[in-house]
């Protein structure tokens, strides 16, 4: 029984063909009248041999396809990646910058906890002391400043502190303004929020995206090429995506980037690690632009400044109305819908449109639904029956609090 076709494809036989082949061998080697059906002991024994051969052929098929990146999975794909120098990304927690208003002389210890209203916890990374009262713009008198105060007129100090989600995964990628609870009940704190969305939270990388990165790394075209730079940055453990705008002309480009410059946009990752890797793969004379500036050092110990930007995240609000049957899982169905949608968003690329039809697909994957009404958009008060578009340096995001689901039993 040949396992390879003339054009080199692995051709695994089906169990029925294996059994027929073994039955023929028994009639040839034992007797033309040998009873090979399952009603007889010999036939039952031949059936056992067929099952064992089927397992063997399946193992051989798995070994054959494990030679190729796009058809490998699990540990085999990890081993290929290790040989290529591209490691699978582990699950990672989201990071965020918190804005905290507190009373002068107060203190926030590292590992303090803050939370969203639905219980997503974030832990601070540094100690912070509240200093002098902060001056803020007066909304009633543009161009002047007033003291930041609580409702009783007591002056407040505003500080920023970095925090990480306590749990790894995409649930930590909450929208701007979602983190508002002082979970430790620290009396030195008056208010907390996150002006920007939390980013970088990811599940352990699935086989498809890992295989795609291995292939991308093979085809990068050299470390200092555009593809090489984005691949190198994208391979950093906590970086979800990277995109490079390279202006090779002598004039500012359509984005306003100066002549002969590179402008890197990143989702997730540690700023210093990004800058170090960016510098490592840049050409010698490359000029970088962006609002984030980090100092790196060459082999001679000379300081260099590397600039880049974090891509903006755009919160998407989704409103879903369901008609269900008795088969709908009332305990887990809604959570499954939210999980499907959030997983879909976690795989979106920078600049990618959120297609209305694709959200329908994530909902229909849950059993027991007969009808769906759907609206979505970036303004919660103006949801529409349409796609959500973002610019090429933005990433559409959503979370549990942005997905509203109501159920009507059919």
C-alpha positions as CSV (number, residue, x, y, z in Angstrom):
1,X,0.0,0.0,0.0
2,X,1.8,3.2,-1.2
3,X,1.7,6.1,1.2
4,X,3.1,8.7,-1.2
5,X,1.6,9.8,-4.5
6,X,3.7,10.4,-7.6
7,X,3.7,14.2,-7.0
8,X,5.0,13.7,-3.4
9,X,1.8,14.0,-1.4
10,X,1.2,11.9,1.7
11,X,-1.8,9.7,0.9
12,X,-3.0,8.1,4.2
13,X,-5.4,5.2,3.5
14,X,-8.8,5.2,5.2
15,X,-9.7,2.5,7.7
16,X,-12.0,0.7,5.2
17,X,-9.1,0.4,2.7
18,X,-6.7,-0.9,5.3
19,X,-9.2,-3.6,6.4
20,X,-9.8,-4.6,2.8
21,X,-6.1,-4.9,2.2
22,X,-5.5,-7.0,5.3
23,X,-8.5,-9.3,4.4
24,X,-7.0,-9.9,1.0
25,X,-3.6,-10.8,2.5
26,X,-5.3,-13.3,4.9
27,X,-7.1,-15.0,2.0
28,X,-3.9,-15.0,0.0
29,X,-1.6,-16.4,2.8
30,X,-4.1,-18.5,4.8
31,X,-6.8,-19.8,2.5
32,X,-9.1,-18.3,-0.2
33,X,-12.0,-19.4,2.1
34,X,-10.6,-17.8,5.3
35,X,-13.5,-16.2,7.2
36,X,-12.5,-12.5,7.4
37,X,-15.8,-11.0,8.6
38,X,-16.4,-9.9,12.2
39,X,-18.6,-12.8,12.9
40,X,-15.5,-15.0,13.1
41,X,-12.5,-15.0,15.5
42,X,-10.1,-14.5,12.6
43,X,-12.1,-11.6,11.2
44,X,-12.1,-10.0,14.7
45,X,-8.3,-10.4,14.9
46,X,-7.9,-8.8,11.4
47,X,-10.1,-5.9,12.6
48,X,-7.7,-5.3,15.6
49,X,-4.7,-5.3,13.2
50,X,-6.5,-2.9,10.9
51,X,-7.1,-0.5,13.8
52,X,-3.5,-0.6,14.9
53,X,-2.3,0.0,11.3
54,X,-4.7,3.0,11.1
55,X,-3.1,4.5,14.2
56,X,0.3,3.9,12.7
57,X,-0.6,5.6,9.4
58,X,-2.0,8.6,11.2
59,X,1.2,8.9,13.2
60,X,3.2,8.8,10.0
61,X,1.0,11.4,8.5
62,X,1.5,13.7,11.5
63,X,5.3,13.2,11.2
64,X,5.2,14.1,7.5
65,X,3.2,17.3,8.0
66,X,5.2,18.3,11.0
67,X,8.1,19.0,8.6
68,X,6.2,22.1,7.4
69,X,5.5,25.2,9.5
70,X,1.9,25.8,8.4
71,X,0.8,22.3,9.0
72,X,2.6,21.8,12.3
73,X,1.0,22.4,15.7
74,X,1.7,22.3,19.4
75,X,5.1,21.1,20.6
76,X,6.3,20.3,17.1
77,X,5.6,23.9,16.0
78,X,7.4,25.2,19.1
79,X,10.5,23.1,18.2
80,X,10.5,24.5,14.7
81,X,10.2,28.0,16.1
82,X,13.1,27.5,18.5
83,X,15.3,26.4,15.6
84,X,14.2,29.5,13.7
85,X,14.9,31.8,16.7
86,X,11.2,32.7,16.9
87,X,9.5,31.8,20.2
88,X,5.8,31.4,20.9
89,X,4.4,34.3,22.8
90,X,3.1,33.4,26.3
91,X,0.0,34.8,27.9
92,X,0.6,38.4,29.1
93,X,-1.2,40.9,31.3
94,X,-2.3,44.3,30.0
95,X,-0.5,47.4,31.1
96,X,-2.0,50.8,31.7
97,X,-1.1,54.3,33.0
98,X,-3.4,55.3,35.9
99,X,-4.2,58.9,36.8
100,X,-4.7,59.2,40.5
101,X,-5.8,62.2,42.5
102,X,-5.0,62.2,46.2
103,X,-4.3,64.2,49.3
104,X,-0.9,65.9,49.7
105,X,1.5,63.8,51.8
106,X,-0.4,60.6,51.0
107,X,1.2,57.5,49.5
108,X,0.5,54.7,47.0
109,X,2.6,51.6,47.6
110,X,3.7,49.3,44.8
111,X,1.3,46.4,44.3
112,X,-1.7,48.5,45.2
113,X,-4.9,47.3,43.6
114,X,-7.3,49.2,41.4
115,X,-10.3,47.8,39.6
116,X,-13.0,48.3,36.9
117,X,-16.6,48.1,37.9
118,X,-16.8,44.5,36.7
119,X,-13.8,43.3,38.7
120,X,-10.8,43.4,36.4
121,X,-7.9,44.1,38.8
122,X,-4.8,46.1,38.1
123,X,-1.7,46.2,40.3
124,X,0.7,49.2,40.5
125,X,4.3,48.7,39.7
126,X,5.9,51.6,41.7
127,X,5.7,53.5,45.0
128,X,4.2,57.0,44.5
129,X,3.9,59.9,47.0
130,X,1.4,62.7,46.6
131,X,3.3,66.0,46.6
132,X,2.1,69.6,46.1
133,X,-1.4,70.5,45.0
134,X,-1.8,70.2,41.3
135,X,-2.8,73.2,39.1
136,X,-5.3,72.4,36.3
137,X,-6.9,74.4,33.5
138,X,-10.0,76.3,34.6
139,X,-12.9,75.2,32.3
140,X,-14.7,78.5,33.0
141,X,-11.7,80.7,32.2
142,X,-9.6,79.4,29.3
143,X,-5.9,80.3,29.7
144,X,-6.0,80.3,33.5
145,X,-5.4,77.6,36.1
146,X,-6.9,76.7,39.4
147,X,-6.1,74.2,42.1
148,X,-7.3,70.7,41.7
149,X,-9.8,70.1,44.5
150,X,-12.4,67.6,45.9
151,X,-16.0,68.6,46.3
152,X,-15.3,70.2,49.7
153,X,-12.6,72.5,48.3
154,X,-9.6,70.4,49.7
155,X,-6.6,70.6,47.4
156,X,-5.5,67.5,45.6
157,X,-2.3,66.2,44.0
158,X,-2.5,64.4,40.7
159,X,0.1,61.7,39.9
160,X,0.5,59.0,37.3
161,X,1.5,55.4,38.0
162,X,2.0,52.4,35.9
163,X,-0.1,49.3,36.5
164,X,-0.4,45.7,35.2
165,X,-3.5,43.5,35.1
166,X,-3.4,40.9,37.8
167,X,-4.5,38.2,35.4
168,X,-3.0,37.6,32.0
169,X,-5.2,37.6,28.9
170,X,-7.3,39.9,26.7
171,X,-9.8,40.6,29.5
172,X,-7.3,43.2,30.8
173,X,-7.5,45.3,27.6
174,X,-10.1,47.6,29.1
175,X,-11.2,50.9,27.5
176,X,-10.1,54.4,28.7
177,X,-12.0,55.5,31.8
178,X,-12.8,51.9,32.9
179,X,-10.5,51.7,36.0
180,X,-12.3,53.8,38.6
181,X,-12.2,51.8,41.9
182,X,-9.7,52.1,44.7
183,X,-9.8,48.4,45.5
184,X,-7.5,48.7,48.6
185,X,-9.7,51.5,50.0
186,X,-6.6,53.6,50.4
187,X,-7.8,56.8,52.3
188,X,-5.0,58.9,50.7
189,X,-6.7,58.5,47.3
190,X,-9.6,60.6,46.2
191,X,-10.2,59.4,42.6
192,X,-8.6,57.2,40.0
193,X,-9.0,56.7,36.3
194,X,-7.1,55.5,33.2
195,X,-7.0,58.3,30.5
196,X,-5.9,55.7,27.9
197,X,-7.0,52.1,27.2
198,X,-5.1,49.2,28.8
199,X,-3.2,47.4,26.1
200,X,-0.9,44.4,25.6
201,X,-3.1,41.8,27.3
202,X,-2.9,38.6,25.3
203,X,-3.7,34.9,25.5
204,X,-1.0,32.3,24.8
205,X,-0.3,32.6,21.1
206,X,-2.3,30.1,19.0
207,X,-0.7,27.9,16.4
208,X,-1.9,29.9,13.4
209,X,-0.5,33.3,14.4
210,X,2.7,31.7,15.7
211,X,3.2,29.8,12.3
212,X,2.5,33.1,10.5
213,X,5.2,34.9,12.4
214,X,7.7,32.1,11.7
215,X,7.0,32.4,8.0
216,X,7.1,36.2,8.2
217,X,10.5,36.0,9.9
218,X,11.8,33.8,7.1
219,X,10.6,36.3,4.5
220,X,11.6,39.4,6.4
221,X,14.3,40.4,3.9
222,X,17.1,41.4,6.3
223,X,16.9,43.0,9.8
224,X,17.1,46.6,8.6
225,X,14.4,46.2,5.9
226,X,10.9,47.4,6.6
227,X,9.6,43.9,7.0
228,X,12.6,42.9,9.1
229,X,12.0,45.8,11.5
230,X,8.3,45.1,12.0
231,X,9.0,41.4,12.3
232,X,11.8,41.9,14.9
233,X,9.6,44.3,17.0
234,X,6.6,42.0,16.6
235,X,8.6,39.1,18.0
236,X,9.1,40.8,21.3
237,X,7.2,38.8,24.0
238,X,4.6,41.5,25.0
239,X,4.2,43.2,21.6
240,X,1.0,42.4,19.9
241,X,1.5,44.3,16.7
242,X,4.0,46.6,15.0
243,X,3.7,48.8,11.9
244,X,6.4,50.9,10.3
245,X,6.0,54.0,8.1
246,X,9.3,54.5,6.3
247,X,9.7,57.7,4.4
248,X,12.5,57.3,1.8
249,X,11.8,60.6,0.0
250,X,13.4,64.0,0.5
251,X,10.1,65.5,1.4
252,X,7.6,65.1,4.3
253,X,5.2,62.2,3.6
254,X,1.4,62.4,3.7
255,X,1.5,61.6,7.4
256,X,3.8,64.5,8.2
257,X,6.8,62.4,8.8
258,X,10.1,64.2,7.8
259,X,12.3,63.2,5.0
260,X,14.3,60.0,5.3
261,X,12.6,58.9,8.6
262,X,11.1,55.8,10.1
263,X,7.9,56.1,12.2
264,X,7.1,52.9,14.2
265,X,3.7,52.3,15.7
266,X,3.4,49.5,18.4
267,X,0.6,47.8,20.2
268,X,1.7,46.6,23.7
269,X,5.3,45.9,24.8
270,X,7.8,47.5,27.2
271,X,9.0,50.9,25.9
272,X,12.7,50.3,26.7
273,X,12.7,46.8,25.2
274,X,11.1,48.1,22.0
275,X,13.6,50.9,21.8
276,X,16.5,48.5,22.3
277,X,15.3,46.1,19.6
278,X,14.4,48.9,17.3
279,X,17.9,50.3,17.5
280,X,19.4,46.9,17.0
281,X,17.7,46.3,13.7
282,X,17.8,49.9,12.3
283,X,20.2,50.9,9.6
284,X,23.2,53.0,10.8
285,X,21.9,56.3,9.4
286,X,18.1,55.8,10.1
287,X,16.2,58.7,11.7
288,X,13.3,57.8,14.0
289,X,10.3,59.9,14.9
290,X,7.5,59.6,17.4
291,X,6.2,60.9,20.7
292,X,8.0,58.3,22.9
293,X,11.7,58.8,23.2
294,X,14.0,56.3,24.9
295,X,17.8,56.3,25.3
296,X,19.8,53.3,24.1
297,X,23.5,52.7,23.9
298,X,25.7,51.3,21.1
299,X,28.6,49.0,21.6
300,X,30.9,51.9,22.3
301,X,28.7,53.1,25.1
302,X,27.5,56.2,23.2
303,X,23.9,57.3,23.9
304,X,21.3,57.4,21.1
305,X,17.7,58.5,21.2
306,X,15.1,56.2,19.6
307,X,11.6,57.5,19.0
308,X,8.3,55.7,18.2
309,X,4.6,55.7,19.1
310,X,2.0,53.4,20.6
311,X,-0.9,53.0,18.3
312,X,-4.2,54.5,19.5
313,X,-6.9,52.1,20.6
314,X,-10.5,52.8,19.6
315,X,-13.2,51.4,21.9
316,X,-16.1,49.8,20.0
317,X,-19.5,49.5,21.7
318,X,-21.8,46.6,20.7
319,X,-25.5,46.2,21.4
320,X,-27.0,42.7,20.9
321,X,-30.6,41.6,21.1
322,X,-31.2,37.8,21.0
323,X,-34.2,35.5,20.5
324,X,-33.4,32.1,21.9
325,X,-34.7,28.6,22.2
326,X,-34.8,26.3,25.2
327,X,-31.4,24.9,24.0
328,X,-29.7,28.3,24.8
329,X,-27.4,27.9,27.8
330,X,-28.7,30.5,30.2
331,X,-25.8,30.0,32.6
332,X,-22.9,30.4,30.1
333,X,-24.4,31.5,26.8
334,X,-23.9,35.3,27.3
335,X,-20.4,34.8,28.6
336,X,-19.6,32.6,25.5
337,X,-20.9,35.4,23.2
338,X,-18.7,38.0,24.9
339,X,-15.7,35.7,24.8
340,X,-16.2,34.9,21.1
341,X,-16.4,38.6,20.3
342,X,-13.4,39.6,22.5
343,X,-11.3,36.8,20.9
344,X,-12.3,38.1,17.5
345,X,-11.2,41.6,18.4
346,X,-7.9,40.3,19.9
347,X,-7.0,39.0,16.4
348,X,-7.7,42.3,14.6
349,X,-4.8,44.1,12.9
350,X,-4.0,47.7,13.2
351,X,-6.1,49.7,10.8
352,X,-8.5,46.7,10.2
353,X,-12.2,47.5,9.8
354,X,-14.6,45.7,12.2
355,X,-17.0,44.1,9.7
356,X,-20.7,44.0,10.8
357,X,-21.2,40.6,9.3
358,X,-18.2,39.1,11.2
359,X,-19.7,40.0,14.6
360,X,-22.9,38.2,13.5
361,X,-20.7,35.1,12.9
362,X,-19.2,35.2,16.5
363,X,-22.8,35.3,17.9
364,X,-24.2,32.5,15.8
365,X,-21.4,30.2,17.0
366,X,-23.3,29.9,20.3
367,X,-26.0,27.3,20.2
368,X,-29.8,28.0,20.7
369,X,-30.1,31.4,19.0
370,X,-32.9,32.0,16.4
371,X,-32.6,35.7,15.8
372,X,-30.1,38.5,16.3
373,X,-30.4,42.3,16.4
374,X,-27.1,44.0,16.3
375,X,-25.8,47.6,16.4
376,X,-22.3,48.9,17.0
377,X,-20.1,51.9,16.8
378,X,-17.5,54.1,18.6
379,X,-20.1,56.4,20.1
380,X,-22.4,54.5,22.6
381,X,-25.2,57.0,21.9
382,X,-25.0,56.6,18.1
383,X,-24.8,52.8,17.3
384,X,-25.5,51.8,13.8
385,X,-26.0,48.8,11.6
386,X,-22.7,49.2,9.8
387,X,-19.0,48.4,9.9
388,X,-16.6,50.2,12.2
389,X,-13.6,51.8,10.5
390,X,-10.4,53.0,12.1
391,X,-7.4,54.7,10.6
392,X,-4.3,52.7,9.7
393,X,-2.6,53.5,13.0
394,X,-5.5,52.7,15.2
395,X,-6.7,49.4,16.7
396,X,-10.4,48.6,17.4
397,X,-10.9,47.2,20.8
398,X,-13.8,46.1,23.0
399,X,-14.4,44.5,26.4
400,X,-17.2,43.0,28.6
401,X,-18.5,46.4,29.7
402,X,-18.8,47.6,26.0
403,X,-20.9,44.5,25.0
404,X,-24.5,44.8,26.0
405,X,-26.7,41.7,25.4
406,X,-30.4,41.3,26.0
407,X,-32.3,38.0,25.6
408,X,-35.9,37.3,24.7
409,X,-37.0,33.7,24.8
410,X,-38.5,32.5,21.6
